[in-house]
Amino acid sequence: MTSQKKRILNEEISIEAINQIIIDSILDTKGENIVKLDLRKLEEAPSDFFIICEGNSNTQVNAIADKIIKKLKEENILPNHMEGTKNSLWVLIDYFSTVVHIFYKKTRKFYRLEDLWSDAERIEYQNL
């Protein structure tokens, strides 16, 4: 497929399709406790969606982030911003409408990000 055709297709890719690629990437790398928060009805929300998950080690946290970036790059979708890869306790990947938070387990328990956005619609995905 030519890059021009890919670019045309990507203009039509929905936020939900992007979110599904993210969730599939997390599942592929055995990420756990996946939650999607729909923030669209909240006035002060920084994005439309948060997708939150956790890994059992710093290596797994980085592997999850790498997989997400790789799969979306195949669709010519690049993150706006990324941080946290140095220590891999909390990696954030910003795709404008969706922000992905990949936590090391203990870090997620400490920050309790889902509790801060408890008014959002919450969808949980089962671990495979």
KAQUI-V803930 format. One record per backbone hydrogen bond with DSSP energy under -0.5 kcal/mol. NH is the residue of the N-H (numbers start at 1). CO is the residue of the C=O. Records with the same first field share a line. If there is no record, write none. Layout:
NH->CO  CO
This chain:
6->2
7->3
8->4
9->5
10->6
11->7
12->8  9
13->10
18->14
19->15
20->16
21->17
22->18
23->19
24->20
25->21
26->22
27->23
28->24
29->25
30->27
31->26
32->54
34->125
35->52
36->123
37->35  50
38->36  121
39->37  48
40->48
42->39
43->41
45->42
48->97
49->97
50->37
51->99
52->35  50
53->101
54->32
55->103
61->57
62->58
63->59
64->60
65->61
66->62
67->63
68->64
69->65
70->66
71->67
72->68
73->69
74->70
75->72
76->73
77->72
78->76
80->94
81->94
83->92
88->84
91->102
92->83  90
93->100
94->81
95->93  98
97->95
98->95
99->49
100->93
101->51
102->91  100
103->53  101
104->89
105->55
107->104
108->104
109->105
110->106
111->107
112->108
115->112
116->112
117->113
118->115
120->117
121->38
123->36
125->34
